[in-house]
Amino acid sequence: MAAVSVFVDDAIRGQLPLVCAKTGEPADLVIRMRRPVGSGTGALPLLLLLLGPIGLVALFLHALLSPGQEHLTVRVPQTSGAYHSEKVLERFRLAAFAAGVATLFYAFVRPGMFPLLWFAVGAAFLAAGMALHVIIYLQAIGISLDGSRRWVTLTGVHEKFVWAVQAEEAAGRIGPRS
């Protein structure tokens, strides 16, 4: 997988070449993606928790008074096949987590009927949900905004998408406008 920087206006409007950012094939969809950008609170919550009860009060006040994380919404071309396979993985992840929670709940409600078996099955479902979460995270397209807030870097994209973006920039069809 590769990375490419595009002008922020082009990314927001979806004025990118119609090449799937995941597979490199001709795209038939433009998917809207919303990702957090900028610096979050960092290690502040952990440091406040180390202060004990005073830190908990400070953490609560910080959560109330600080603005939420900034998000950037961009439009990225994809094939319908890549989009649907991503959605199927997300549904399987949700189903695995739900089955894990339901199975663990059943193990607590009916402790007389093989409780260790139900705990093991619930833990296996939760582990499968975590594995699917990691797979989805690793396959996702990353979005970051540079310091000037004029360029968006898309990471985890296909090389053919990078080449198509570079060709469009060289032809002057995308990029900063004077």
N, C-alpha and C positions, 0 to 999 in steps of 0.2 A: 504494500500500500504506500501511497505517496501523499504529498501535501502541496497545496497551491494557495497563493494569496490573490484575492480578487478585490476590486474596489467595492466598498461597503454598499454603495447604491445599487450596483449590479446584483449583489448577493441578496439584498432586501427585496428588490423588484423581481428577482428570478430571471434576469437577463443574462443567463449563462448559456453556453452551447448545449444543445439538446443531446448530450452524451451522458449515459447513466453514470453517476458518480461512484456507484458501487461495482458495476460489472463492466463498464466501458462500452456497452452496446448502445445503439440508438435508443434514446429515452422517449417514452410515450406519456409520462406524467411529470409534473413539477410538484414536489412534495414540500410542504411548509414544515420547517423544523425550528423549534424554540429551545434554545440552550442557554444556561447561565454563562455570563461572561464577567470579566473583571475580577477583582480580588474580593473574596468573601470575608468573613470575620477571622479566618485563619485559626490560630491556636488560642484565641481569646476565651472561648467558652471553656476549654479544658483548664486554662490557667485560673479562671474564675471559680471553677468547681474545686480546685485545690485549696481555695480559701475557706472552705467549709460553709456554714450557714450564711455568713456575710457574702460569700461568693455566689451562693444561690440567689440571694436577693439582688445582687448586682447583675447576675445573668438574666434574671427575670426583667429587670428594668432595661437592660440592654436590648432584650428581645422586643420589648414594647416600644422603645424609643428609636431604635435604629431602623432605617429603611430596609426593605427586603433586598434580596440579591437581584442584580440587574440581569435582564434577559435580552437576548437578541434573536429575532425571528428572521430566518433566511429561507429562500426558496431554492431547492436543489433538484436538478433533473434526475429521474430514476425510471427504471423499467417497471411495469406493473408486476412482473414476476419477483423482482427484488423487494418491492414494497410489500407484496402479499406474504412472502416468506418471512419478512421481518415481523409482520403482524401475527403470523402463526406462532412464531417463537414467543412473542409477548403473551399470547393467549395460553400457551402451554406453561409459561412461567407463572401466570396468575392461577391457573388450575392446579399446578403443583403446590404452590403456597396455600391455596384454599384447602386442598386435600390434606396437607400436612397439619394445618391448624385444626381442621375438623377431626382428624384422626387422634391428635393429642387431646382434644376436648373429649372425645369419646373415651379415651383411656382414663381420664379423670372422672368422668361420669359413671362408667362401668368398671371400677377397678378390680372386680372379682374375676373377670373373664380375660385371662392372659394379658395382664397389664404390660409386661415387658415386651410382648409381641406388638401391641398397639403403639407403645412408645417407639419401638424400632421402626415400625412402618411409618409413623408420623415423622420421625427424624429423617428417614430416607426420602420422603416427599419434600421436606424442607431443604434437604441437601440438593435434591434435583432442582428445586426452584432457585437455589443460590447458584448452581452451576449454569442454569439457563440465564440468570441475571448477568453473570460474568460473560457469557458468550454474547449476549445482546450488547453489553457495554463495549466489548472488544470489537464488535462489528460496526458499531455506530460511527457516524461521521462526526468528527470533532470540529467545534467552531470556536475560534478565539479572535479577539479584537486587539489590534495593536495599540500602542500608546497614543498615536495620533488620532485614533478612532476613524481612520479613513480606509483601512485595509482589514479584511477578514481573511483569516487563514483557515482553510478547510483541510483537515487531516483525515487520514484513513480513506482517501479517495483512490480510484483506479488511475493508472498511468495514462490511459487513453483520454480520460477526462482532463488531466493536467495538460496533455498535448493540445487538446481542443481549446482549452482556455488560453493557452499561450498563442495558438494560431489566431484566435479571435482578437487578442490584445495586439498582436503584430499587425493585423489588418485594420486596427482602429475601431472595431465594432463594439468593444467593451473597454472599460478602464476609466480613469478620471477625465472629466470634461473640463475644458478650460473656460 
